[in-house]
């Protein structure tokens, strides 16, 4: 079987992990050996399971600290699903390319941008999720729904392509759920004015 890399990406709460787990389940129904992996730092809901924010989808998993640990964990599996890929180090790029080269299928879910609307850098800062998207065979970009309200109190309801941070933390990687982040459309992102003023006098 020829290997491939497929990335599910987009903002917070756009259905990336749901798509990942649904895809993995389809292989499991066909009795193809699968393994779900998540970064050990992501302990929001459970240490040995991947859960969606709404807790409706769940899968047991292997937790890894470094990307290279994935190589040892998935030796006996044909299909690998990696959740919250942006929380790993940049070695993940080469790990995925190796797995594809030896015939494995790799699915990943990841944020595409950080809360500053910039390509999400891996934990070591050497490369970004943009590099992962570049090597993928397929990229499926998801959108959430912007639930911000306008001055009349009406929910925006348009596609949310971006993630806005609610907390005051300045750390680029801050593990959190909907209590810390919101999916928003462009006009509701707090950084829009920064970009609007980039080339104005």
C-alpha positions in Angstrom: 0.0 0.0 0.0 1.3 3.5 -0.9 1.6 5.8 2.1 0.0 9.2 2.4 -0.3 12.2 4.7 -3.7 13.9 5.2 -4.1 17.0 7.4 -7.3 18.2 8.9 -6.8 21.9 9.9 -8.6 25.1 10.8 -9.4 27.1 13.9 -10.6 26.0 17.3 -13.8 24.0 17.5 -14.1 23.5 13.7 -14.4 19.7 13.8 -10.8 18.7 13.1 -10.6 16.0 15.8 -14.1 14.8 15.0 -13.0 14.3 11.4 -9.8 12.5 12.5 -11.6 10.1 14.9 -14.4 9.4 12.3 -11.7 8.6 9.7 -9.8 6.3 12.0 -13.0 4.5 12.9 -13.7 3.7 9.3 -10.3 1.8 9.1 -11.1 0.0 12.4 -14.4 -1.2 11.0 -12.4 -2.7 8.1 -10.1 -4.3 10.7 -7.0 -2.4 9.6 -4.6 -1.9 12.5 -4.8 1.8 13.6 -3.2 3.9 16.4 -4.3 7.3 17.7 -1.6 9.5 19.1 -1.7 12.8 21.0 1.0 15.0 22.6 1.4 14.2 26.3 1.2 17.9 27.1 -2.5 17.8 26.1 -4.1 16.6 29.3 -7.2 18.8 29.1 -9.8 16.0 29.1 -7.9 12.7 29.7 -4.4 11.3 29.6 -5.1 8.1 27.7 -7.9 9.2 25.4 -8.5 11.8 22.7 -11.8 13.6 23.2 -13.5 16.3 21.2 -14.5 19.5 23.0 -18.1 18.4 23.1 -17.1 15.0 24.5 -19.2 13.2 21.9 -16.2 11.5 20.2 -13.6 9.6 22.1 -10.7 7.2 21.3 -8.0 5.5 23.3 -4.6 6.7 22.4 -0.9 6.7 22.9 0.6 9.9 24.4 4.0 11.0 23.2 6.3 13.7 24.4 8.6 13.9 21.3 7.7 13.3 17.7 10.3 10.5 17.4 8.4 8.4 20.0 5.7 8.0 17.4 8.1 5.8 15.3 8.4 3.2 18.0 4.7 3.3 19.0 3.3 2.7 15.5 5.5 -0.1 14.2 2.6 -2.6 14.2 0.0 -0.2 12.7 -0.9 0.6 9.1 -2.8 3.8 9.9 -1.8 6.5 12.4 -3.9 9.3 13.6 -2.2 12.2 15.3 -4.3 14.8 17.2 -3.1 18.3 18.1 -0.1 17.9 15.8 1.0 21.6 16.4 2.0 20.7 20.0 4.8 18.4 18.8 8.3 19.4 17.8 9.4 20.1 14.2 10.7 16.5 13.9 7.1 15.6 13.2 7.6 16.7 9.6 10.3 14.0 9.0 8.5 11.4 11.1 5.4 11.8 8.8 7.5 11.7 5.7 9.3 8.5 6.9 6.0 6.8 7.8 4.6 7.7 4.4 7.7 6.4 2.6 7.4 3.0 4.3 3.7 2.7 3.3 1.8 4.0 6.3 -1.2 6.3 6.1 -1.0 9.3 8.5 -3.9 11.5 9.4 -3.3 14.6 11.5 -5.5 17.3 13.1 -3.9 20.6 13.9 -4.6 24.3 14.2 -3.3 26.2 11.2 -2.8 29.6 12.9 -2.0 30.7 16.4 -4.0 33.4 18.3 -2.0 36.1 16.5 -3.2 34.9 13.1 0.2 33.6 12.2 1.3 30.1 11.1 1.4 27.9 14.2 5.0 27.2 15.1 5.9 23.7 16.5 7.0 23.5 20.1 10.7 24.0 19.2 10.0 26.9 16.9 12.1 25.5 14.0 9.2 25.2 11.6 5.5 25.7 11.5 2.3 23.9 10.6 2.7 25.5 7.2 5.6 23.1 6.5 3.3 20.2 7.4 0.6 21.4 5.0 3.2 21.7 2.3 4.3 18.0 2.4 0.7 16.6 2.8 -1.0 14.7 0.0 -4.3 16.2 1.1 -5.2 19.2 3.2 -8.8 19.6 4.4 -9.4 23.0 5.9 -12.4 23.4 8.3 -14.3 26.4 9.5 -16.1 26.9 12.8 -19.0 29.3 13.5 -18.4 32.7 14.8 -20.6 33.1 17.9 -19.5 36.7 18.7 -22.3 39.2 18.9 -22.6 42.6 17.2 -23.6 45.9 18.8 -27.2 44.8 18.5 -26.6 41.6 20.4 -27.1 39.4 17.3 -24.8 36.3 16.9 -22.5 36.8 13.9 -23.0 33.2 12.6 -20.5 33.5 9.7 -17.6 31.2 9.1 -14.9 31.5 11.7 -11.4 30.9 10.1 -9.4 32.2 13.1 -8.8 31.5 16.8 -8.9 34.2 19.3 -7.4 33.8 22.8 -9.6 34.8 25.8 -6.9 34.5 28.5 -4.1 37.1 29.0 -1.3 34.6 28.6 1.4 35.6 26.1 2.8 32.1 25.7 2.5 30.9 22.1 1.6 27.4 23.2 -1.1 27.6 25.9 -3.0 24.3 26.3 -6.7 25.1 26.7 -10.2 24.6 25.4 -13.2 26.8 24.8 -12.6 28.5 28.2 -9.4 29.9 26.8 -10.0 30.3 23.0 -12.8 31.3 20.7 -13.3 30.7 17.0 -13.9 34.0 15.3 -14.5 35.6 11.9 -12.0 38.1 10.6 -13.8 41.2 11.8 -14.0 40.0 15.4 -10.4 39.0 15.7 -8.5 41.4 18.0 -5.5 41.5 15.7 -7.3 42.7 12.6 -6.3 46.3 13.3 -2.6 45.4 13.5 -2.8 44.0 9.9 -4.9 46.9 8.7 -2.2 49.4 9.8 0.8 47.4 8.5 1.3 49.6 5.4 -0.6 52.8 6.3 1.3 56.1 7.0 
